[in-house]
Amino acid sequence: MSSDRRALVLGASGGIGEAICRKLASEGWSLYMHYNSGDEVVIKMQTELTENYPTGHFDCVQSDFSQLGAAERLAAQLTDVRAVIVANGQSMMKLLSETTEEEMESLWRVHVQNPVRLIGLLSAALRSYTSSYIVFIGSIWGNTGAAGEVMYSSVKGAQHAFVKAYAKEAAYGGIRVNGIAPGWIETRMNEDIPEDERQMVMEEIPLMVPGRPAEVADLVVFLISGKADYMTGEILKLNGGWYI
């Protein structure tokens, strides 16, 4: 395994994060797999990936991104990172008038403050490679907004804005910065949505089917494969035509 093929996946215990880890491992990447509380998922995946790809290195790293200083604590556990995939997050379906200041701060830290701070801390390491990569898993709601998810839409929009701005700043160092804005992806997070609401959404999506975590993972692999190296600052829509 080449030592210059190590990626950090934030939120590896989530449905999308897990799919990204498995796909990257199959493509020859060694991984730092970050989690907050999903240690069982990540440890099990570590065992499986080590068995399936014995020349790779798969390390579990923990940090609670809702807390101040989380980026520093995680950065201290890392070396030789060439790609950072920001797939962590927390959902919030709540009216703005019912959202507390503490909840707003937590969303900001998880989705923006700590990931961005971490990237700043890792920027020198990323610049040491001829080409390196940052990919944010944003959201369709970061593009168009959603009633009942105003704060979630806001932090996802901030992620998209960061991608566009940092892509310009980091380009001189060979760092490609892009984002993916998924629509409805079939993950554990959507399991509690009532069937009638689910069906209403499917009728709004031109392809009339949900996306799969593996499809997000495929797009991540493309962005960090070297085949998309003339692309930076883009937010790629992956939503079945739901929002164009």
C-alpha positions as CSV (number, residue, x, y, z in Angstrom):
1,M,0.0,0.0,0.0
2,S,1.4,3.4,-1.0
3,S,1.9,5.7,2.0
4,D,0.5,8.6,0.0
5,R,-2.9,7.1,-0.3
6,R,-4.5,7.8,3.1
7,A,-7.9,9.5,3.4
8,L,-9.7,10.8,6.5
9,V,-13.4,10.1,6.4
10,L,-15.3,12.2,8.9
11,G,-18.6,10.5,10.0
12,A,-17.5,7.0,9.1
13,S,-20.2,5.4,11.3
14,G,-23.0,7.0,9.2
15,G,-24.6,5.3,6.2
16,I,-22.9,7.5,3.7
17,G,-19.6,7.6,5.6
18,E,-19.5,3.8,5.8
19,A,-20.2,3.4,2.1
20,I,-17.4,5.9,1.3
21,C,-15.0,4.0,3.6
22,R,-15.7,0.6,2.0
23,K,-15.4,2.0,-1.6
24,L,-12.2,3.9,-0.9
25,A,-10.7,0.8,0.7
26,S,-11.6,-1.2,-2.4
27,E,-9.8,1.4,-4.5
28,G,-6.6,1.0,-2.5
29,W,-6.9,3.8,0.0
30,S,-5.8,3.5,3.6
31,L,-8.2,5.2,6.0
32,Y,-8.7,7.2,9.2
33,M,-12.3,6.4,10.1
34,H,-13.7,9.1,12.3
35,Y,-16.7,8.7,14.6
36,N,-18.3,10.3,17.6
37,S,-20.5,7.7,19.2
38,G,-20.8,5.0,16.6
39,D,-17.8,3.0,17.7
40,E,-19.4,-0.4,17.1
41,V,-20.0,0.3,13.4
42,V,-16.5,1.6,12.9
43,I,-14.7,-1.1,14.8
44,K,-16.6,-3.8,13.0
45,M,-15.8,-2.2,9.7
46,Q,-12.1,-1.9,10.7
47,T,-12.0,-5.6,11.2
48,E,-13.6,-6.4,7.9
49,L,-11.5,-4.0,5.9
50,T,-8.3,-5.3,7.5
51,E,-9.2,-8.8,6.6
52,N,-10.3,-7.9,3.0
53,Y,-7.4,-5.5,2.3
54,P,-4.4,-6.7,4.4
55,T,-1.9,-4.3,2.9
56,G,-4.0,-1.3,3.9
57,H,-4.1,0.6,7.2
58,F,-7.5,1.3,8.8
59,D,-7.5,3.3,12.0
60,C,-10.5,4.4,14.1
61,V,-10.3,8.0,15.5
62,Q,-12.9,9.5,17.8
63,S,-13.9,13.2,18.3
64,D,-17.1,14.9,19.2
65,F,-17.5,17.7,16.7
66,S,-20.2,19.4,18.7
67,Q,-17.6,20.4,21.2
68,L,-15.0,23.2,21.0
69,G,-11.5,22.0,20.4
70,A,-12.6,18.8,18.6
71,A,-10.6,19.6,15.5
72,E,-7.4,20.0,17.5
73,R,-8.0,16.7,19.3
74,L,-8.6,14.9,16.1
75,A,-5.7,16.5,14.2
76,A,-3.3,15.2,17.0
77,Q,-4.2,11.6,16.0
78,L,-3.5,12.0,12.3
79,T,-0.5,11.8,9.9
80,D,0.0,11.7,6.2
81,V,-3.5,12.7,5.1
82,R,-3.9,13.2,1.4
83,A,-7.7,13.4,1.2
84,V,-10.4,14.7,3.6
85,I,-14.0,13.6,3.2
86,V,-16.4,15.5,5.3
87,A,-19.4,13.2,5.7
88,N,-20.3,13.8,9.3
89,G,-23.3,15.7,10.5
90,Q,-26.5,15.8,12.5
91,S,-30.0,16.4,11.2
92,M,-32.5,18.8,12.7
93,M,-36.2,18.9,11.6
94,K,-37.5,21.8,13.7
95,L,-39.1,25.2,13.1
96,L,-36.7,28.1,13.5
97,S,-38.9,29.5,16.3
98,E,-38.4,26.3,18.3
99,T,-34.6,26.0,17.7
100,T,-32.5,26.9,20.7
101,E,-29.3,28.8,20.7
102,E,-27.5,25.7,22.0
103,E,-28.9,23.6,19.1
104,M,-27.7,26.3,16.6
105,E,-24.2,26.3,18.0
106,S,-24.1,22.5,17.9
107,L,-25.1,22.4,14.3
108,W,-22.5,25.1,13.4
109,R,-19.7,23.3,15.1
110,V,-20.5,19.9,13.7
111,H,-21.0,20.9,10.1
112,V,-18.8,24.0,9.7
113,Q,-16.6,25.2,12.5
114,N,-14.8,21.9,13.4
115,P,-14.4,20.5,9.9
116,V,-13.1,23.9,8.6
117,R,-10.8,24.3,11.5
118,L,-9.5,20.7,11.0
119,I,-8.8,21.4,7.3
120,G,-6.8,24.5,8.3
121,L,-4.8,22.4,10.7
122,L,-4.1,19.8,8.0
123,S,-3.5,22.3,5.2
124,A,0.3,22.0,5.4
125,A,0.2,18.2,5.1
126,L,-2.2,18.4,2.2
127,R,0.0,20.9,0.4
128,S,2.9,18.5,0.7
129,Y,1.4,16.4,-2.1
130,T,1.3,17.4,-5.8
131,S,-2.4,16.9,-5.7
132,S,-4.6,16.4,-2.6
133,Y,-8.4,16.5,-2.1
134,I,-11.2,17.8,0.1
135,V,-14.8,16.7,-0.5
136,F,-17.7,18.0,1.5
137,I,-20.9,15.9,1.5
138,G,-23.4,18.8,1.5
139,S,-27.1,18.6,0.8
140,I,-29.8,19.5,-1.6
141,W,-31.1,21.8,1.1
142,G,-27.8,23.7,1.0
143,N,-28.8,24.6,-2.6
144,T,-32.5,25.3,-2.3
145,G,-33.4,25.4,1.5
146,A,-36.1,23.5,3.3
147,A,-39.0,24.7,5.5
148,G,-38.8,22.9,8.8
149,E,-35.0,22.5,8.4
150,V,-33.9,26.1,8.3
151,M,-30.8,25.8,10.4
152,Y,-29.8,22.5,8.8
153,S,-30.2,24.2,5.4
154,S,-28.2,27.1,6.6
155,V,-25.1,25.1,7.8
156,K,-25.2,23.0,4.6
157,G,-25.3,26.3,2.6
158,A,-22.3,27.4,4.6
159,Q,-20.4,24.2,3.6
160,H,-21.1,24.9,0.0
161,A,-19.9,28.5,0.3
162,F,-16.7,27.3,2.0
163,V,-16.0,24.9,-0.9
164,K,-16.2,27.7,-3.4
165,A,-14.1,30.1,-1.4
166,Y,-11.4,27.7,-0.2
167,A,-11.0,26.1,-3.6
168,K,-9.7,29.5,-4.8
169,E,-7.4,29.9,-1.8
170,A,-6.0,26.4,-1.8
171,A,-5.5,25.9,-5.5
172,Y,-2.0,27.2,-5.5
173,G,-1.1,24.4,-3.2
174,G,-2.5,21.7,-5.4
175,I,-5.6,21.1,-3.2
176,R,-8.8,20.3,-5.0
177,V,-11.9,21.3,-3.0
178,N,-15.3,20.1,-4.2
179,G,-18.7,19.1,-2.7
180,I,-21.5,16.7,-3.4
181,A,-25.1,17.8,-2.7
182,P,-27.2,14.6,-2.3
183,G,-30.9,14.5,-2.4
184,W,-32.9,11.7,-0.8
185,I,-30.3,9.0,0.0
186,E,-31.6,5.7,1.5
187,T,-29.9,5.6,4.9
188,R,-30.8,4.8,8.5
189,M,-31.6,8.5,9.1
190,N,-34.6,8.2,6.8
191,E,-36.0,5.0,8.3
192,D,-38.4,6.8,10.7
193,I,-40.1,8.9,7.9
194,P,-43.7,7.8,7.5
195,E,-44.4,5.9,4.3
196,D,-47.0,8.5,3.0
197,E,-44.4,11.3,3.3
198,R,-41.8,9.1,1.6
199,Q,-44.1,8.4,-1.3
200,M,-44.9,12.1,-1.7
201,V,-41.2,12.8,-2.0
202,M,-40.6,10.0,-4.5
203,E,-43.3,11.6,-6.7
204,E,-41.4,14.8,-6.8
205,I,-38.2,13.1,-7.9
206,P,-38.1,12.7,-11.7
207,L,-36.2,9.4,-11.5
208,M,-38.8,8.3,-8.8
209,V,-36.3,6.4,-6.7
210,P,-34.1,7.3,-3.8
211,G,-30.3,7.4,-4.1
212,R,-28.0,4.9,-2.5
213,P,-25.0,5.6,-0.3
214,A,-22.9,3.6,-2.7
215,E,-23.7,6.2,-5.4
216,V,-22.4,9.0,-3.2
217,A,-19.3,6.9,-2.6
218,D,-18.8,6.4,-6.3
219,L,-18.8,10.1,-6.9
220,V,-16.3,10.7,-4.0
221,V,-13.9,8.1,-5.5
222,F,-14.1,9.9,-8.9
223,L,-13.3,13.3,-7.3
224,I,-10.2,12.0,-5.6
225,S,-9.1,9.6,-8.3
226,G,-7.0,12.0,-10.3
227,K,-9.5,11.9,-13.1
228,A,-11.2,15.1,-11.9
229,D,-8.1,17.1,-11.2
230,Y,-9.2,20.1,-13.4
231,M,-12.3,20.4,-11.3
232,T,-12.3,22.5,-8.1
233,G,-14.9,24.6,-6.3
234,E,-17.8,22.6,-7.7
235,I,-20.9,21.4,-5.8
236,L,-22.2,18.3,-7.7
237,K,-25.9,17.6,-7.5
238,L,-26.8,14.0,-6.9
239,N,-30.6,14.0,-6.5
240,G,-32.3,12.1,-9.3
241,G,-33.4,15.4,-10.9
242,W,-35.2,16.6,-7.7
243,Y,-33.4,20.0,-7.9
244,I,-31.7,21.1,-11.1
